[in-house]
Amino acid sequence: MSNVNCIVYKDFKRPDKQLIERFRGIPAANLDDCMGRQAAADAAIKPIGKSGLIGPALTVKVTEGDNLMFHYAMDLAKEGDVIVIDAGGSTSRSIFGEIMVHYLLKKNIGGIIVDGALRDKEDIAATGLPVYAKGVTPDGPWKNGPGTVNTPVVCGGRIVNPGDIVVADGDGVVFINPDEAEELLQKVSLLMENEKKSMDAIDKTGQLKRPWVMEKLTALNCEFHEFYEK
């Protein structure tokens, strides 16, 4: 009988690199807008130092406050991978610190996202590797397991599968199913084109036309008065 709480898949299917690169430079906010405005990871997960990353997700699930499975996953990571760690949202103990980040820098990974805590914040920020975390604590991790590598995980309230495309910037993080990538790229291209038209119109006229505002207020039977007096 398999141990459902301690499983490692040594590799996974990564999306085509050209497909991943087409998402480079697209704001996470625009992607989220085109994904029902409910695709972003929890706002508590923030960049530590440099923001902005893109790459395929190598997923890790650890027991809260424990980093055994992350240690194993580091050796599996390939160039460009973004390691996404489900630490249960716990910030009671750090999952990694400067030494582990230094090792991953040598492997040229795309970045790390942890729904949990790290330590050595300033040293990690100085490396230039994009790292996102929920918190910071000097308390170190246990190394007992169990956990999983390259299985579906939850990060910031979002389900992440191995090979999902990770896009993050200063606003936050989104995870994209590669099977939905082409349709999403079309949607976000149209959105960004319309946003540019709005920005150009503001520059030319000093106005931002939004007829839907009055339509909504009218539907609410909103009262309008010319002046307020006590």
Beta strands, then each sheet from edge to edge (+ up, - down):
strand 1: 6-8
strand 2: 46-47
strand 3: 53-62
strand 4: 82-86
strand 5: 111-118
strand 6: 131-136
strand 7: 147-149
strand 8: 153-155
strand 9: 158-160
strand 10: 165-168
strand 11: 173-176
sheet 1: 1+ 7+ 3- 4- 5- 6- 2+
sheet 2: 1+ 7+ 3- 10+ 11-
sheet 3: 8+ 9-
end
